[in-house]
Amino acid sequence: MTTSPDGQQELEKEIEQTRERLGETVEALAAKADVKAQAQEKLGQLTARLKGKATEAKGKATEATRQLRLQDKANQAKQQATQAGQQIRKRPIPAAATVGLIGALVLFFTLIRRWTRRDK
């Protein structure tokens, strides 16, 4: 059985294509059989996902801590204002005298500044 040169080339080309497909199939089977590599790939993906979740959780915890500190400061300020109000109710005359003295000092220094500016 003799084949023409064109038929021979076609046959060789077909054999080469079959070899390439066979090589790709063997590589795919080897990759599926490599359990260690698959496990490492899954581990890498899981690690990346966990790192992302840890970063997200850290951000949420930081924000929650900041909110709690602000709330604590607000509660302290409210408590101090309540205590100051109670003190003023207990002794209104010293509180009024203190407010009056501070007002007089502000007025005094304002007038002095105006007088010293006129002289210049």
C-alpha positions as CSV (number, residue, x, y, z in Angstrom):
1,M,0.0,0.0,0.0
2,T,1.6,3.2,-1.2
3,T,0.5,6.6,-0.1
4,S,1.0,9.7,-1.9
5,P,3.3,12.4,-0.5
6,D,0.3,14.6,0.3
7,G,-1.4,11.7,2.1
8,Q,1.8,11.0,4.0
9,Q,2.1,14.6,5.1
10,E,-1.5,14.6,6.1
11,L,-1.1,11.4,8.1
12,E,2.0,12.9,9.9
13,K,0.2,16.1,10.6
14,E,-2.7,14.1,12.1
15,I,-0.3,12.0,14.2
16,E,1.3,15.2,15.5
17,Q,-2.0,16.7,16.5
18,T,-3.0,13.4,18.2
19,R,0.3,13.5,20.2
20,E,-0.4,17.1,21.3
21,R,-3.9,16.3,22.4
22,L,-2.5,13.2,24.2
23,G,0.1,15.3,25.9
24,E,-2.5,17.9,27.0
25,T,-4.7,15.0,28.3
26,V,-1.8,13.5,30.3
27,E,-1.0,16.9,31.8
28,A,-4.6,17.4,32.8
29,L,-4.7,14.0,34.4
30,A,-1.4,14.6,36.2
31,A,-2.8,17.9,37.6
32,K,-5.9,16.2,38.8
33,A,-3.8,13.4,40.4
34,D,-1.5,15.9,42.2
35,V,-3.5,16.1,45.4
36,K,-0.7,18.0,47.2
37,A,-0.7,20.9,44.7
38,Q,-4.5,21.0,44.8
39,A,-4.5,21.2,48.6
40,Q,-1.9,24.0,48.5
41,E,-3.9,25.9,46.0
42,K,-7.1,25.6,48.2
43,L,-5.0,26.5,51.2
44,G,-3.8,29.7,49.5
45,Q,-7.3,30.7,48.5
46,L,-8.6,30.0,52.0
47,T,-5.7,31.9,53.6
48,A,-6.4,35.0,51.4
49,R,-10.1,34.9,52.2
50,L,-9.4,34.6,55.9
51,K,-6.9,37.5,55.8
52,G,-9.5,39.6,54.1
53,K,-12.1,38.7,56.8
54,A,-9.6,39.4,59.6
55,T,-8.8,42.8,58.2
56,E,-12.5,43.6,57.9
57,A,-13.2,42.4,61.5
58,K,-10.3,44.5,62.7
59,G,-11.7,47.6,61.0
60,K,-15.2,46.9,62.6
61,A,-13.6,46.4,66.0
62,T,-11.7,49.6,65.7
63,E,-14.8,51.6,64.7
64,A,-16.8,50.0,67.6
65,T,-14.1,50.9,70.1
66,R,-14.1,54.5,68.8
67,Q,-17.9,54.7,69.1
68,L,-17.7,53.4,72.7
69,R,-15.1,55.9,73.6
70,L,-17.1,58.7,72.2
71,Q,-20.2,57.5,74.0
72,D,-18.3,57.2,77.2
73,K,-17.0,60.8,76.9
74,A,-20.5,62.0,76.1
75,N,-21.8,60.2,79.2
76,Q,-19.0,61.8,81.4
77,A,-19.8,65.2,80.0
78,K,-23.5,64.7,80.7
79,Q,-22.7,63.6,84.3
80,Q,-20.4,66.5,84.9
81,A,-23.1,69.0,83.6
82,T,-25.7,67.3,85.8
83,Q,-23.4,67.6,88.9
84,A,-22.6,71.3,88.0
85,G,-26.4,72.0,87.8
86,Q,-27.0,70.3,91.1
87,Q,-24.2,72.4,92.7
88,I,-25.7,75.6,91.3
89,R,-29.2,74.7,92.6
90,K,-27.7,74.0,96.0
91,R,-25.8,77.3,96.2
92,P,-27.2,79.7,93.6
93,I,-25.6,82.9,95.2
94,P,-21.9,81.8,94.9
95,A,-22.6,80.6,91.3
96,A,-24.3,83.9,90.4
97,A,-21.5,85.8,92.0
98,T,-18.9,83.8,90.0
99,V,-20.8,84.4,86.7
100,G,-21.1,88.1,87.6
101,L,-17.4,88.4,88.4
102,I,-16.4,86.7,85.1
103,G,-18.8,89.0,83.2
104,A,-17.3,92.0,84.9
105,L,-13.7,90.9,84.1
106,V,-14.6,90.3,80.4
107,L,-16.3,93.8,80.2
108,F,-13.3,95.4,82.0
109,F,-10.7,93.9,79.6
110,T,-12.8,94.7,76.5
111,L,-13.0,98.3,77.6
112,I,-9.3,98.5,78.2
113,R,-8.6,97.1,74.8
114,R,-10.8,99.6,73.2
115,W,-9.2,102.5,75.1
116,T,-5.7,101.4,74.2
117,R,-6.6,101.2,70.5
118,R,-8.1,104.7,70.5
119,D,-4.8,106.1,71.9
120,K,-2.8,104.7,69.0
